[in-house]
Amino acid sequence: MTTPDRAPTRRTLLVLMVPLMLVLFLANLDQTIVAAALPTIGRDLDSASGASWVVTAYLLTSAITTLILGKLGDMYGRKRVFQFSIAVFLAGSLLCGLAPGIGALIAFRALQGIGGGGLNSLVQAITGDLVPARRRAAWQALTGVVATLALVAGPLLGGAFAEGLSWRWIFWINLPIGVAALLTVAAKLHLPRPTAARGRVDYAGAALVAALTTAALLVTTWGGTTYSWTSPVVLGLLAATVLALFAYVRAERRAAEPLTPPRLFRSAVFDLAGLQFFLATLVLFVGMLHVPMFLETVQHTTAFTAGLYVIPLLLGLVAAAMISGPLIARTGRYKVYPVLGSLLTGGAMLWLAQWDAATGPFGLITPLVVAGAGLGLFVQVSLLAGQNAAAYADLGAATGTLNFFKSFGGAVGAALFGAILTHALAHGTALAAFHTVFLWTLPFMGAALLAALAMREKPLSEEMREVAAGEVEVREY
């Protein structure tokens, strides 16, 4: 991709950055806005057991298309691919709001995720195209602020819409903002086209990883609940998972530009970082989705009030990541943080398993802040350690691969623990069912602790110190 001959003026840059920030806000908002409304959606569509897949479908498709759309932007021009991503995201949003049943809603959320996968990475890349290097840090800091505000605002808006209007407005709210951004981008954003198509897109790898992750998710959610472990359906899915895994590994070894370069996985540090990212996000989504459900089901709060209680979890996460980043940049040491994070999160989730109908605000908020802080330490270190283990030439691919583990962890957390809750509700009270859900996070935090202890601390490179300090952003492809 070539760069503009001259940097845009401050006024022009502001006109362009506003729609980019709006798109970034929507992309991050959709990761959390559904959380507080899931119980309402489940009741309205008469499918409480399938509601968690509304989250899972979006995370799965967006994880895969992030890498594909980023590469297509490099090859064919970021403006066109960005417009395509916005259009697909808006089409999915419109259809989600019109969905007549849970199956249609899940399908339309998958469509929305296809577009959503390109928004974050392309906003970052276009910002790099527009803003000169000397002014880039300030704008990149702004993107971080916008993303954080969207994550925190999501539960509030989701609860407010579900309670005051309709859960369908959770998706329709994207339309006026997204259309305005799309029109502004079409009229005002002028980026040079690539002089020649560069590289190849690993479509085979993308298709195989989609088949692999979907089959694996269905095994974990259907096995022992919807179907017995020895049923033809579950055994068939297990066989499909194994076959897809072998085919994916073979395809990535033969691909000219693989989606996840096999050489990345030769580093034990990278492997353990990916595992920690997966486990941390899995537990994060358990908290984000099941805390509002607990409050609405057991304490009979409104959807809006339930959404408020997701905010302490997210604030704890953001604060821990912001504090640990500069400390890591200054000392170059990071191994202690995921060890501490696993202990904090595990203890907090054990506290959540003691909640009951009479637990007050202090007893609700305190463990959520602690859990968020513990997960924030994981998120920061997993990304840095994994990036630091990769060669500089592989930094973009490493970042994209790690973020795929993050998204897949969220998808597994939503689907697997939704199945655990459904099974527990069929065999006991609602209170006991939520206790079961929160307690089942402990083995995953135990695995995260073992991974943290086993990970060798490799000295941070100078580039990674700058990333940790928030001075440099790394593109995801």
PAVO-984622 format. One record per residue (C-alpha): x, y, z. Coordinates in Angstrom, 3 decimals. Each point is the difference from the previous one (the first is absolute). Layout:
N
+----------+----------+----------+
:       c1 :       c2 :       c3 :
+----------+----------+----------+
:        X :        Y :        Z :
...
+----------+----------+----------+
***
This chain:
477
+----------+----------+----------+
:       c1 :       c2 :       c3 :
+----------+----------+----------+
:    0.000 :    0.000 :    0.000 :
:    1.391 :    3.371 :   -0.939 :
:   -0.342 :    3.015 :    2.239 :
:   -1.513 :    3.400 :   -0.800 :
:    2.299 :    2.552 :   -1.601 :
:   -0.704 :    2.465 :    2.774 :
:   -1.667 :   -0.259 :    3.372 :
:   -3.594 :    1.255 :    0.285 :
:   -0.586 :    3.309 :    1.742 :
:   -1.190 :   -0.018 :    3.604 :
:   -3.541 :    0.927 :   -1.090 :
:   -0.135 :   -2.724 :   -2.652 :
:    1.458 :   -2.524 :    2.398 :
:   -2.649 :    0.818 :    2.590 :
:   -2.786 :   -0.431 :   -2.577 :
:    1.396 :   -3.415 :   -0.902 :
:    0.784 :   -1.200 :    3.501 :
:   -3.508 :    0.654 :    1.350 :
:   -1.664 :   -2.703 :   -2.168 :
:    2.952 :   -2.331 :    0.635 :
:   -0.433 :    0.406 :    3.751 :
:   -3.761 :   -0.534 :   -0.327 :
:    0.603 :   -3.264 :   -1.842 :
:    2.555 :   -1.053 :    2.618 :
:   -2.536 :    0.836 :    2.729 :
:   -2.673 :   -2.169 :   -1.642 :
:    2.379 :   -2.926 :   -0.548 :
:    0.978 :   -0.054 :    3.682 :
:   -3.495 :    0.809 :    1.241 :
:   -1.342 :   -3.169 :   -1.609 :
:    2.353 :   -2.126 :    2.096 :
:   -1.759 :    0.955 :    3.263 :
:   -3.382 :    1.551 :   -0.808 :
:   -1.714 :   -3.384 :   -0.263 :
:    1.159 :   -1.162 :    3.465 :
:   -2.710 :    1.605 :    2.136 :
:   -2.748 :   -0.736 :   -2.535 :
:    0.576 :   -3.747 :   -0.470 :
:   -2.607 :   -1.071 :    2.593 :
:   -2.563 :    2.282 :   -1.668 :
:    0.898 :   -1.312 :   -3.449 :
:   -0.267 :   -3.586 :    1.216 :
:   -3.437 :    0.604 :    1.509 :
:   -1.314 :    1.940 :   -2.986 :
:    1.138 :   -2.610 :   -2.523 :
:   -0.879 :   -2.900 :    2.309 :
:    3.501 :   -1.471 :   -0.033 :
:    2.002 :    0.714 :    3.144 :
:    2.355 :   -2.907 :   -0.759 :
:    0.951 :    1.356 :   -3.434 :
:    0.482 :    3.629 :    1.018 :
:    3.736 :   -0.368 :    0.689 :
:    0.563 :   -0.858 :   -3.661 :
:   -1.052 :    3.557 :   -0.855 :
:    3.376 :    1.017 :    1.454 :
:    1.921 :   -3.052 :   -1.220 :
:   -0.992 :    0.398 :   -3.667 :
:    1.249 :    3.585 :   -0.169 :
:    3.306 :   -0.791 :    1.693 :
:    0.727 :   -2.988 :   -2.243 :
:   -0.546 :    1.696 :   -3.342 :
:    1.648 :    3.283 :    1.011 :
:    3.111 :   -1.836 :    1.225 :
:    0.520 :   -1.619 :   -3.389 :
:   -0.861 :    2.956 :   -2.223 :
:    2.270 :    2.386 :    1.913 :
:    3.043 :   -1.563 :   -1.654 :
:   -1.612 :   -0.524 :   -3.406 :
:   -1.409 :    3.518 :   -0.398 :
:    3.224 :    1.559 :    1.201 :
:    1.943 :   -1.879 :   -2.655 :
:   -2.571 :    0.910 :   -2.683 :
:    0.361 :    3.643 :    1.005 :
:    3.738 :   -0.222 :   -0.622 :
:   -0.566 :   -1.621 :   -3.392 :
:   -2.949 :    1.887 :   -1.477 :
:   -0.231 :    3.262 :    1.938 :
:   -1.137 :    0.603 :    3.558 :
:   -2.799 :    2.426 :   -0.848 :
:   -1.957 :   -2.518 :   -2.081 :
:    0.470 :   -2.810 :    2.507 :
:   -0.904 :    2.352 :    2.856 :
:   -3.214 :    1.029 :   -1.764 :
:   -0.816 :   -3.658 :   -0.621 :
:    0.544 :   -0.787 :    3.697 :
:   -2.245 :    2.839 :    1.149 :
:   -2.720 :   -0.989 :   -2.471 :
:    0.005 :   -3.656 :    1.084 :
:    0.043 :    1.021 :    3.664 :
:   -3.014 :    2.292 :   -0.538 :
:   -1.887 :   -2.629 :   -2.012 :
:    0.565 :   -2.476 :    2.817 :
:   -1.146 :    2.579 :    2.553 :
:   -3.220 :    0.688 :   -1.904 :
:   -0.788 :   -3.692 :   -0.381 :
:    0.802 :   -0.724 :    3.663 :
:   -2.613 :    2.556 :    1.014 :
:   -2.543 :   -1.674 :   -2.273 :
:    0.814 :   -3.591 :    0.993 :
:   -3.180 :   -2.047 :    0.611 :
:    1.703 :   -2.745 :    2.017 :
:    3.191 :   -0.984 :    1.757 :
:    1.357 :   -1.960 :   -2.982 :
:   -0.363 :    2.982 :   -2.313 :
:    1.528 :    2.326 :    2.591 :
:    3.061 :   -2.244 :    0.373 :
:    0.425 :   -0.173 :   -3.785 :
:   -0.305 :    3.771 :   -0.381 :
:    2.467 :    0.575 :    2.852 :
:    2.460 :   -2.187 :   -1.888 :
:   -0.547 :    2.216 :   -3.049 :
:    0.497 :    3.108 :    2.135 :
:    3.251 :   -1.483 :    1.311 :
:    1.304 :   -0.474 :   -3.556 :
:   -0.137 :    3.760 :   -0.455 :
:    0.965 :    0.799 :    3.569 :
:    3.217 :   -1.976 :   -0.316 :
:    1.460 :    2.556 :   -2.381 :
:   -0.980 :    3.152 :    1.861 :
:    2.532 :    0.080 :    2.838 :
:    3.043 :   -0.980 :   -2.049 :
:   -0.883 :    2.196 :   -2.983 :
:   -0.635 :    3.090 :    2.154 :
:    3.454 :   -0.526 :    1.475 :
:    1.593 :   -0.465 :   -3.430 :
:   -1.776 :    3.009 :   -1.557 :
:    1.060 :    2.161 :    2.949 :
:    3.571 :   -1.026 :   -0.754 :
:   -0.504 :    1.014 :   -3.651 :
:   -1.443 :    3.413 :    0.850 :
:    2.020 :    1.169 :    2.990 :
:    3.721 :    0.811 :   -0.217 :
:    2.188 :   -2.094 :    2.286 :
:    0.838 :    2.912 :    2.284 :
:   -3.692 :    0.645 :    0.738 :
:   -1.147 :   -3.616 :    0.008 :
:    0.402 :   -0.720 :    3.747 :
:   -2.683 :    2.532 :    0.989 :
:   -2.538 :   -1.400 :   -2.447 :
:    0.800 :   -3.571 :    0.988 :
:   -0.580 :    0.975 :    3.627 :
:   -3.380 :    1.390 :   -1.058 :
:   -0.929 :   -3.309 :   -1.639 :
:    0.753 :   -1.714 :    3.322 :
:   -2.246 :    2.438 :    1.866 :
:   -2.843 :   -0.468 :   -2.511 :
:    0.256 :   -3.799 :    0.193 :
:   -0.045 :    0.102 :    3.808 :
:   -3.005 :    2.328 :    0.110 :
:   -1.878 :   -2.308 :   -2.376 :
:    0.724 :   -3.089 :    2.108 :
:   -1.233 :    1.747 :    3.150 :
:   -3.018 :    1.601 :   -1.677 :
:   -1.143 :   -3.296 :   -1.520 :
:   -1.585 :   -1.571 :    3.104 :
:   -1.673 :    3.304 :    0.906 :
:   -1.549 :    0.493 :   -3.431 :
:   -0.912 :   -3.669 :   -0.337 :
:   -1.834 :    0.005 :    3.321 :
:   -1.690 :    3.319 :   -0.730 :
:   -1.273 :   -1.099 :   -3.419 :
:   -1.171 :   -3.397 :    1.251 :
:   -1.873 :    1.610 :    2.884 :
:   -1.277 :    3.242 :   -1.523 :
:   -0.513 :   -0.662 :   -3.710 :
:    0.776 :   -3.425 :   -1.445 :
:    3.088 :   -2.158 :   -0.237 :
:   -0.250 :    0.433 :   -3.761 :
:    1.260 :    3.577 :    0.386 :
:    3.310 :   -1.463 :    1.163 :
:    0.606 :   -0.753 :   -3.671 :
:   -1.964 :    2.808 :   -1.629 :
:    1.996 :    2.663 :    1.854 :
:    2.893 :   -0.910 :   -2.306 :
:   -1.902 :    1.070 :   -3.117 :
:   -0.117 :    3.837 :    0.161 :
:    3.556 :    0.254 :    1.342 :
:    1.351 :   -2.558 :   -2.463 :
:   -1.767 :    1.518 :   -3.026 :
:    1.327 :    3.473 :    0.870 :
:    3.506 :   -1.429 :    0.324 :
:   -0.333 :   -1.928 :   -3.269 :
:   -1.117 :    3.101 :   -1.931 :
:    2.794 :    2.130 :    1.459 :
:    2.601 :   -2.625 :   -0.820 :
:   -1.312 :   -0.264 :   -3.568 :
:    0.115 :    3.771 :   -0.533 :
:    3.037 :    1.109 :    1.976 :
:    2.443 :   -2.883 :    0.409 :
:    2.560 :   -0.044 :   -2.796 :
:    2.692 :   -2.651 :    0.274 :
:    2.429 :   -0.998 :   -2.741 :
:   -0.654 :   -3.352 :   -1.580 :
:    2.698 :   -2.633 :    0.201 :
:    2.320 :    0.086 :   -2.991 :
:   -0.426 :   -3.779 :   -0.294 :
:   -1.851 :   -2.721 :    1.856 :
:    2.364 :   -1.222 :    2.697 :
:   -0.007 :   -3.497 :    1.408 :
:   -2.688 :   -2.633 :    0.146 :
:   -2.937 :   -0.616 :    2.293 :
:   -0.046 :   -3.374 :    1.744 :
:   -3.640 :   -0.821 :   -0.764 :
:    0.531 :   -3.733 :    0.552 :
:    1.443 :    0.644 :    3.450 :
:   -2.891 :    2.304 :    0.867 :
:   -2.611 :   -2.559 :   -1.075 :
:    1.714 :   -2.804 :    1.909 :
:    0.448 :    2.001 :    3.209 :
:   -3.691 :    0.968 :   -0.188 :
:   -0.961 :   -3.685 :   -0.333 :
:    2.416 :   -1.000 :    2.761 :
:   -1.153 :    2.580 :    2.544 :
:   -3.696 :   -0.513 :   -0.729 :
:    0.230 :   -3.799 :    0.331 :
:    2.045 :    0.277 :    3.200 :
:   -2.506 :    2.433 :    1.495 :
:   -2.943 :   -2.244 :   -0.823 :
:    1.768 :   -2.960 :    1.633 :
:    0.580 :    1.932 :    3.229 :
:   -3.526 :    1.412 :    0.145 :
:   -2.062 :   -2.978 :   -1.235 :
:    2.012 :   -2.830 :    1.547 :
:   -1.637 :   -1.316 :    3.161 :
:   -2.895 :    2.484 :   -0.198 :
:   -1.914 :    0.098 :   -3.283 :
:    1.495 :   -3.333 :   -1.084 :
:    1.819 :   -2.742 :    1.865 :
:    3.778 :   -0.211 :   -0.455 :
:   -0.394 :   -3.290 :   -1.884 :
:   -2.731 :    1.223 :   -2.350 :
:    0.667 :   -0.016 :   -3.768 :
:   -0.315 :    3.797 :   -0.072 :
:    2.712 :    0.650 :    2.606 :
:    2.293 :   -2.733 :   -1.333 :
:   -0.421 :    1.404 :   -3.506 :
:    0.874 :    3.481 :    1.211 :
:    3.066 :   -1.355 :    1.818 :
:    1.135 :   -1.682 :   -3.204 :
:   -0.630 :    3.215 :   -1.947 :
:    2.034 :    1.975 :    2.547 :
:    2.981 :   -2.340 :   -0.285 :
:   -0.143 :   -0.113 :   -3.803 :
:   -0.327 :    3.785 :   -0.247 :
:    2.980 :    0.433 :    2.329 :
:    2.243 :   -2.256 :   -2.080 :
:   -1.180 :    1.639 :   -3.224 :
:    0.584 :    3.463 :    1.438 :
:    3.552 :   -0.799 :    1.132 :
:    0.781 :   -1.476 :   -3.410 :
:   -1.520 :    2.994 :   -1.820 :
:    1.929 :    2.518 :    2.097 :
:    3.286 :   -1.790 :   -0.649 :
:   -0.598 :    0.130 :   -3.748 :
:   -1.482 :    3.517 :   -0.228 :
:    2.194 :    2.752 :   -1.453 :
:   -1.323 :    2.479 :    2.591 :
:   -1.757 :   -2.022 :    2.717 :
:   -2.678 :    1.472 :    2.232 :
:    1.917 :   -1.235 :    3.062 :
:    3.642 :   -0.674 :   -0.973 :
:    1.056 :   -3.393 :    1.461 :
:    3.403 :    1.408 :    1.002 :
:   -1.720 :    2.087 :    2.679 :
:   -0.949 :   -3.150 :    1.898 :
:    3.599 :   -1.207 :    0.232 :
:    0.402 :    2.413 :    2.921 :
:   -1.249 :   -1.351 :    3.332 :
:   -0.373 :    3.581 :    1.250 :
:   -2.329 :    0.840 :   -2.901 :
:   -2.034 :   -3.190 :    0.556 :
:   -0.438 :    0.709 :    3.711 :
:   -0.851 :    3.651 :   -0.670 :
:   -2.728 :   -1.078 :   -2.417 :
:   -1.342 :   -2.490 :    2.547 :
:   -0.092 :    2.661 :    2.716 :
:   -1.762 :    2.452 :   -2.335 :
:   -2.581 :   -2.689 :   -0.814 :
:   -0.628 :   -0.884 :    3.666 :
:   -0.154 :    3.597 :    1.224 :
:   -2.551 :    1.024 :   -2.630 :
:   -2.026 :   -3.150 :    0.640 :
:   -0.409 :    0.940 :    3.663 :
:   -0.594 :    3.666 :   -0.871 :
:   -3.001 :   -0.903 :   -2.153 :
:   -1.360 :   -2.265 :    2.725 :
:   -0.058 :    3.035 :    2.248 :
:   -1.339 :    2.396 :   -2.620 :
:   -2.872 :   -2.275 :   -0.998 :
:   -0.932 :   -1.852 :    3.181 :
:    0.250 :    2.757 :    2.601 :
:   -2.912 :    1.915 :   -1.635 :
:   -1.910 :   -3.283 :   -0.342 :
:    0.535 :   -0.744 :    3.694 :
:   -1.201 :    3.444 :    1.029 :
:   -3.113 :   -0.120 :   -2.178 :
:   -0.863 :   -3.615 :    0.856 :
:    0.936 :   -0.311 :    3.686 :
:   -0.144 :    3.577 :    1.294 :
:   -2.751 :    1.053 :   -2.438 :
:    1.667 :    3.254 :   -0.993 :
:   -0.835 :    1.882 :   -3.179 :
:    2.099 :   -0.492 :   -3.133 :
:    1.426 :    3.503 :    0.407 :
:    1.093 :   -0.635 :    3.589 :
:    1.500 :   -3.340 :   -0.998 :
:    1.976 :    1.748 :   -2.737 :
:    1.440 :    2.438 :    2.530 :
:    1.719 :   -2.846 :    1.831 :
:    2.020 :   -1.007 :   -3.066 :
:    1.773 :    3.370 :    0.114 :
:    2.115 :   -0.728 :    3.142 :
:    1.320 :   -3.127 :   -1.741 :
:    1.023 :    1.972 :   -3.095 :
:    1.406 :    2.940 :    1.971 :
:    2.165 :   -2.362 :    2.044 :
:    1.284 :   -1.563 :   -3.212 :
:    0.794 :    3.329 :   -1.678 :
:    1.657 :    1.432 :    3.131 :
:    2.231 :   -3.047 :    0.487 :
:    1.069 :    0.012 :   -3.655 :
:    0.770 :    3.735 :    0.100 :
:    2.020 :   -0.285 :    3.215 :
:    1.912 :   -3.164 :   -0.886 :
:    0.969 :    1.198 :   -3.503 :
:    2.305 :    2.855 :    1.105 :
:    1.411 :   -2.148 :    2.823 :
:    0.918 :   -2.732 :   -2.465 :
:    1.476 :    2.585 :   -2.375 :
:    2.181 :    1.414 :    2.797 :
:    1.221 :   -3.289 :    1.495 :
:   -0.217 :   -2.407 :   -2.931 :
:   -1.395 :   -2.633 :    2.396 :
:   -3.441 :   -1.478 :   -0.508 :
:   -0.243 :   -3.598 :    1.266 :
:   -1.317 :    0.960 :    3.442 :
:   -3.100 :    1.711 :   -1.398 :
:   -1.877 :   -3.034 :   -1.425 :
:    0.888 :   -1.996 :    3.125 :
:   -1.559 :    2.730 :    2.134 :
:   -2.862 :    0.350 :   -2.484 :
:   -0.960 :   -3.675 :    0.199 :
:   -0.060 :    0.115 :    3.807 :
:   -2.066 :    3.201 :    0.097 :
:   -2.477 :   -1.218 :   -2.600 :
:   -0.328 :   -3.467 :    1.506 :
:   -0.637 :    1.444 :    3.464 :
:   -2.527 :    2.477 :   -1.375 :
:   -1.917 :   -2.694 :   -1.912 :
:   -0.119 :   -2.095 :    3.171 :
:   -1.496 :    3.050 :    1.723 :
:   -2.606 :    0.291 :   -2.782 :
:   -0.997 :   -3.603 :    0.742 :
:   -1.049 :    1.134 :    3.510 :
:   -2.490 :    2.579 :   -1.276 :
:   -3.679 :   -0.392 :    0.857 :
:   -3.235 :    1.961 :   -0.283 :
:    0.959 :    2.254 :    2.915 :
:    3.551 :    0.936 :   -1.058 :
:    0.342 :    3.771 :    0.083 :
:    1.825 :    2.448 :   -2.292 :
:    3.333 :   -0.231 :    1.860 :
:   -0.012 :   -3.786 :   -0.204 :
:   -0.847 :    0.187 :   -3.698 :
:    2.363 :    2.756 :   -1.119 :
:    3.159 :   -0.939 :    1.918 :
:    0.629 :   -3.459 :   -1.511 :
:   -0.862 :    1.317 :   -3.464 :
:    2.666 :    2.708 :    0.256 :
:    2.502 :   -2.573 :    1.274 :
:   -0.859 :   -2.461 :   -2.782 :
:    0.311 :    2.745 :   -2.605 :
:    3.376 :    1.067 :    1.364 :
:    1.276 :   -3.567 :   -0.111 :
:   -1.182 :   -0.461 :   -3.571 :
:    1.519 :    3.339 :   -0.991 :
:    3.414 :   -1.252 :    1.097 :
:   -0.474 :   -3.068 :   -2.204 :
:   -1.115 :    1.936 :   -3.061 :
:    2.937 :    2.394 :    0.104 :
:    2.681 :   -2.639 :    0.546 :
:   -1.421 :   -2.603 :   -2.381 :
:    0.137 :    2.432 :   -2.898 :
:    3.430 :    1.403 :    0.855 :
:    1.646 :   -3.360 :    0.747 :
:   -1.407 :   -1.555 :   -3.176 :
:    1.086 :    2.933 :   -2.155 :
:    3.422 :    0.023 :    1.647 :
:    0.478 :   -3.701 :   -0.828 :
:   -0.558 :    0.600 :   -3.731 :
:    2.514 :    1.275 :   -2.507 :
:   -0.507 :    3.663 :   -0.898 :
:   -1.057 :   -0.948 :   -3.534 :
:   -2.774 :   -2.172 :    1.475 :
:   -1.263 :    2.614 :    2.453 :
:   -3.235 :    0.754 :   -1.856 :
:   -0.795 :   -3.686 :   -0.520 :
:    0.819 :   -0.743 :    3.642 :
:   -2.315 :    2.770 :    1.192 :
:   -2.816 :   -1.235 :   -2.218 :
:    0.480 :   -3.595 :    1.157 :
:   -0.014 :    1.011 :    3.663 :
:   -3.145 :    2.049 :   -0.509 :
:   -1.586 :   -3.011 :   -1.666 :
:    0.679 :   -1.992 :    3.185 :
:   -1.581 :    2.854 :    1.941 :
:   -3.167 :    0.003 :   -2.088 :
:   -0.221 :   -3.791 :   -0.024 :
:    0.331 :   -0.021 :    3.792 :
:   -2.968 :    2.354 :    0.238 :
:   -1.991 :   -2.183 :   -2.395 :
:    0.756 :   -3.152 :    2.018 :
:   -0.794 :    1.769 :    3.266 :
:   -3.372 :    1.146 :   -1.311 :
:   -0.991 :   -3.335 :   -1.563 :
:    1.452 :   -2.473 :    2.517 :
:   -1.191 :    1.774 :    3.129 :
:   -3.378 :    0.632 :   -1.581 :
:   -0.288 :   -3.785 :   -0.332 :
:    1.197 :   -0.487 :    3.604 :
:   -2.657 :    2.424 :    1.233 :
:   -2.752 :   -1.662 :   -2.026 :
:    0.948 :   -3.435 :    1.312 :
:    0.221 :    1.244 :    3.597 :
:   -3.369 :    1.759 :   -0.202 :
:   -1.617 :   -3.267 :   -1.085 :
:    1.278 :   -1.747 :    3.148 :
:   -0.295 :    2.620 :    2.743 :
:   -0.857 :    3.533 :    1.026 :
:    1.098 :    3.115 :   -1.831 :
:    2.300 :    0.983 :    2.871 :
:    1.734 :   -3.386 :   -0.011 :
:    0.313 :    0.147 :   -3.789 :
:    1.847 :    3.323 :    0.073 :
:    2.242 :   -1.265 :    2.806 :
:    0.883 :   -2.917 :   -2.269 :
:    0.838 :    2.366 :   -2.862 :
:    2.299 :    2.172 :    2.114 :
:    1.729 :   -2.991 :    1.627 :
:    0.728 :   -1.585 :   -3.386 :
:    2.232 :    2.975 :   -0.837 :
:    2.470 :   -1.122 :    2.710 :
:    1.535 :   -2.910 :   -1.985 :
:    0.611 :    2.397 :   -2.881 :
:    1.707 :    2.478 :    2.305 :
:    2.021 :   -2.889 :    1.415 :
:    1.167 :   -0.830 :   -3.519 :
:    0.833 :    3.670 :   -0.543 :
:    2.107 :    0.017 :    3.181 :
:    1.950 :   -3.054 :   -1.178 :
:    0.573 :    1.627 :   -3.394 :
:    1.204 :    3.199 :    1.683 :
:    2.432 :   -1.916 :    2.201 :
:    1.282 :   -2.038 :   -2.946 :
:    0.554 :    2.982 :   -2.310 :
:    3.633 :    1.045 :   -0.268 :
:    0.523 :    3.744 :    0.333 :
:    1.760 :    1.147 :   -3.155 :
:    1.509 :    3.528 :    0.253 :
:   -2.172 :    2.559 :   -1.770 :
:    1.349 :    1.460 :   -3.217 :
:    0.163 :    3.782 :   -0.344 :
:   -3.022 :   -0.115 :   -2.347 :
:   -2.030 :   -1.924 :    2.561 :
:    0.919 :    2.488 :    2.736 :
:   -1.477 :    2.728 :   -2.202 :
:   -3.157 :   -2.101 :   -0.554 :
:   -0.335 :   -0.601 :    3.755 :
:    0.351 :    3.725 :    0.682 :
:   -2.791 :    0.751 :   -2.487 :
:    2.333 :    1.847 :   -2.360 :
:   -0.387 :   -2.410 :   -2.938 :
:   -2.969 :   -1.924 :   -1.385 :
:    0.465 :   -3.315 :   -1.816 :
:   -2.334 :   -0.838 :   -2.872 :
:   -1.795 :   -3.312 :    0.164 :
:    0.949 :   -1.425 :   -3.379 :
+----------+----------+----------+
***
